[in-house]
Amino acid sequence: MKVAIDLTPLYSAHQFRGIGFYTKRLVEAMEKIALKKGIELEFVKSTDRLLFVEADIIHYPYFSPFFLTLPGKKLAKSVVTIHDLIPIKHLEHYPPGIRGKLRWEIQKRRLKKVEAVITDSEYWREEIPKLSGFPKEKIFVIPLAAGEEFKKLEIKKLRNLGVKEKYQLPDNFVLYVGDVNWNKNVEGLIKAFVKSKIKIQNLKLVLVGKAFEDRDLKETNSILQLIKELNLINQTKILGYVPTEDLVGIYNLATVFCLPSFSEGFGLPVLEAMACGCPVVAGRTSSLPEICDEAAVLVDPYDINDIARGIKKAIENKEKLGEKGIKQAAKFSWQQTANLTLEVYEKVFRQ
């Protein structure tokens, strides 16, 4: 069996986001075991080149409702990864415009020709059929995982990394890693930070993510304006994009990690933080409760006071939560993700 995998996310802006991380890690993990299972993988850098690939199955590891990410002509049996349909579930926050609406209708029609959909959580396995009409029995849940490099570091190794000095990090800080989209609720986090820092001395806020560097994004500008209005310029550090090696160190140094999302496809930074022994606060929404289980403080993302209480509670239970988080993150692995993905290929091939 030959499977062609579209690597487009690794050569677009998605390479710095969760979709790029997913594609890269999945490919690396599958390369190690695919041939043993009689599966030949072909990696295609451009979607157009798929027209010339003789494959039994094509895997599209990325799906957008408002862009034509699926081909109009069926090239082979297809597997598509749909991490989430947040923009469709929350249209009021992601207005598609006339073209976007038309593309969504086209994407839904093209999706009907697909043999299988992979999604990250049970939550989205329930939601995708409601929003797209795709049959639930053809949707397979395959969770993601933190990379092996995300782990709790010894104090000596952490010092040798020099991350604290390099980024001039404070001694105590709430950490956020991710994008600036509405669903991430970064503004809610900032407002909650104001309430929590009153009770916790010398607490600062550190924001990590490439999108924070883009002043053309209205979301970024809105976040920066809020920081200014709340007089938090000296208490907030925006790092923008950070290499993985340094990010491991930052997770290890953080007092608490907070992802109070309104909605998530999976919530990969939660597992990364947990793997590093950092206590986690997360929104009690979408996929996050099943990813976190009992290893995080879950909060109502629509309630600023509850987020603030969650931050305080996580800090007060730092050691216990850190230990629980390491055990929870260990339940997920890219080897498992790769094995389950190859099983989906085999099911589709036998159809």
N, C-alpha and C positions, 0 to 999 in steps of 0.2 A: 504493500500500500504506500502511495506517495501523497504527502500532504504539503501543499504550498501555503506559506504563512505570509500575509501582507505586513511588511515592516514599516509601512508609512508613518506610524506614530513616532518612530525613532528618528525621523528626518523632518519633523515639523515641530511646532511650538509645544506639542504634547510630550516631547522628550524630557521636559523639565517638570512634567506633572505626573499624576498617578497612572495615567494610561500608558505613558512611555515607560515608567518603572515596571508596570505589569508586563508589558510586551517583552522588555529586555530580560527580566527575571524568568519569565515563562520559557522563553527560547533557550536561555542558558541551562535551565533545569531539564528541559525535554531533550536537548542535545545529548545529555549524558546517558539517557535510558531508551530513547526511541528505537534505535537500531536493534537492541536486544529484544524488542517486542515486534520486530519486523516492519517497522514504520520508517520510511525515508522522508526526511524533512527537507523542503526547499524554501529558502528565505528570499522573498521578493521585495526589493527596495522601492519599487514604484507600482502603484495599483495598475497602471496601464500594461505593465509587463505580464500581468496575470493572463492577459489574452493569449500569450504565447507559451504558457506553461502547461505541460501535459500532466495534470494531477488528478488523483481520484477525489481528493477533497481540498477545498480552499478554506482557510481559517482567516476571517477578518476580525482582528482583536480589538476593534474599535467601531462604535456605532454612534452616529449623531442624528437626532431627529430632524434637525433643520438644515442639514447638508447631505448631499447625495454620496454617502460613504459606501453604499452597496451598488454594484454594477447593474445596468439595465438588462443586460443579456446574461442569462444563467450560464456560467462557464463550466461548472462542475458541482458536485454535491457540496453544500456550504455549511460551515459552522460560524456563528457570529457571537462575539462577546458583547453583551449589553450590560455595562456596569450599573447603569441606572437610567431612569427616564425622569429625572428631577425637573428639567425644563418643561416637560409635558404635564407633570403632576402639579406644577406651580407656574402655570402660564402667566399669571398676573405679574410675576417677577422676572419672567424671561419672554417678553413679547416678541413673537417670531416675525411679525410683519406679514404681508401678503405672500412674498416669495417663500418665507419660512413655512407658512401654512401649506403651500403647494408642495414643497419638498417633503414635508411630513407625510402628506397623503401618498406621494410617490414612494417614500421609504417604507411605509406600511405595506404597500402593494408588493414591493421587492422582498420584504421580510417574509411574506407568505410562501415564497419559493425556497426558503431556507430549511434545511433538514433539522438543525438543532441550534438552540441558543444557550450560551453559557452565561450565568450571572453570578455575582459574588455572595449573595445572601438569600436566605429564605424569604426575607421581607420583599425583595425585588422579584422573586419567583411568583409571589402572589400578585404584585402590582403590575408587572409587565403585560400579562394577559388582559387585565382590565383596561389598560391605557392603549394597547396596540392591537388587541385582538389575536395575538399569537397564542397558539394552544399551550396550556400549562404543561401538558405531558411531554412536550418537546423541549422543555427548559430544564437545564441541569445546574444545580448549585455547586460551585467550586470556589471556596474561599481563598483569599490571598494570604500572604505571610510577610513578616518583616525579613529583611535580608540577614544572613548569618553574622554580618559585621555589627549588627545592632545588639549590644550586650552590655552588661554592667562591667565597668572597667575598674581595675585596682587603682587606688589613689596615686601610686607612683606613675602608672601608665598614663593616667589622666593628666597629671602634671607635665609629663614629657610631651604630650600632644600640644600643650601650650595654647589651647583653645580660649581659655579665660582671658589671657593676655592679648591674644590676636584680635579678639572681637570686643575687648574691654567690657566683659560681662560683669554684672553686679553679683554680690554674694547670694542674694535671695531674689528669685524671679519666677514669675508665671510665664510659661513658654507656650507659644502658638506656632504651629508649622502648617502651612497650607496656602490655599488660594484666597482670593478676596471676594468671590461670588456671594450673592445674597444668602445662599443656603448655609454658608460657613458661619454666619452670625458674628463676624469679627467686631462689629460695632457693639453688639450685646456684651461681648467679652470685655471690651474696653470700659463700658459703663459698669459692669460687675467688678472689674478690677478696682475702680474708684472706691466702691463700697467696701471691698475686702481689704484694701491697703490701709484703711483707717484703723482696722483691728490688728493688722500684722505689720510690725515695724520694718522699715527699710525695704519693703517689697517693691520690685520693679516689674515691668512688662517687656518681654522680648518677642518680636514678631519676625518669623522667618518664612520666606517664600519669594520666588522670582517676581510674582505679580506686584509686590510692594515697590518694586523699582520702576514700574510703568506708570508714569504720571499722565499718560493719555487715557487711562482707565478711569471712568467716573467713580467706580467703587473705591479705587485707591485714593483718589482725591477726597472722597467723602470721609474715608477713614482718617486721613491726615488732618482734615479740617476738624473732625471731632476731637482728635488728640490735642489740637491747638486750643479749641474752645474749652476743653476741660483742664487746661493748664498742665498737660502731662508730657510736654516735650522733654523735660529733664528726667522724667521717670519712665520713658518708653524708649526702647532701642529697636530700630528697624534694620535688620541685617540683609534683607533681600535673599538672593540665591546663596546657598551654602553647600559646598561639596560634601558628599556622604560621610567621609572620614571625620570631618569637623562636626557634622551634625550629630554623630554618635557621641562625641564629647559634650556637645551642648545639651543633649537629652540627659546625660549623666550629671551635668552640673545643675540642671533646672530643679527648682524647689517643687514645682508641680507643672504638669502639662494639662492644658485645657482646650477642648474641642467642643464648644457648646452649639453644635450644628442644628439647624432646623431640619435638615435632611442630608443623608450621606449615601453614596453608592456602596461603600464598604467602611472606610475610616482607617486607612493604613497607618497614618501617623500615631494612632492610638496604640497599635501593636508595637510600633518602633519604640515609643516611649516606655511601654511596659517591659519590653525586652531589655531595656537599659536600666530597669529598676526605678523609673520615675513614676510617682503616683499620678493617676489620671482622673480628670473630671471630663465627662462627656454628656452630650445631649441624650435625653431619654426618648430618642426618636429613630425611625427607620431601621437601618441595619445595626446601629450602635449597641443596643442592649444584647443582641446575640453575639456580637464580637467581644464585648467587654465581660459578659456574664456577671459575676460578683466581684470582679477584680478592679472595678472603678467606681467612683462616686457619680451616679447618674442624676442629671438635673433637668428641670423644665427650661428649655432654651428661650421660651417666651417670657420667663420670669427672671428679671435681673437680680432680684434679691436671692432667688434660689441658686443662681449661678455663683453669686458671692458666697453664699453659705457653703456651697459645694467646694469651693476653693479653700475656704477655711477648714472644712472637715477633712479634706484630703491632706492638707499640711499637718494637721493635728494627728493624723493616722499614717504619716509618711512611711514609716518602716514596714508596717503591716501591709499596706497597699502595694508597696514596692515589691515585697515578696510574692504577694498574690499575682501581681502583674507579670512577673518573670515566669511563673508557672502557667499562666493563661497564654502568654505569647508562645510558649513552647509547644502548645497544642497545634500550632499552625506551622507549616513548612512548605517551601517551594517544591520539594520533592513530591509531597502529597498533591500539590496543585498540578504538577506536571503529570503524575500518574493518572489522576482523575480526568485530565484533559485528553490524554491519550486513549483512555477508556471511551470517552465520547466519540473520538475519531473512529474507533473500532465499531461502535454501535451504528454510527452513520454509514460506515463502509458496508456493513452487513445488511443494511436496509434494501 
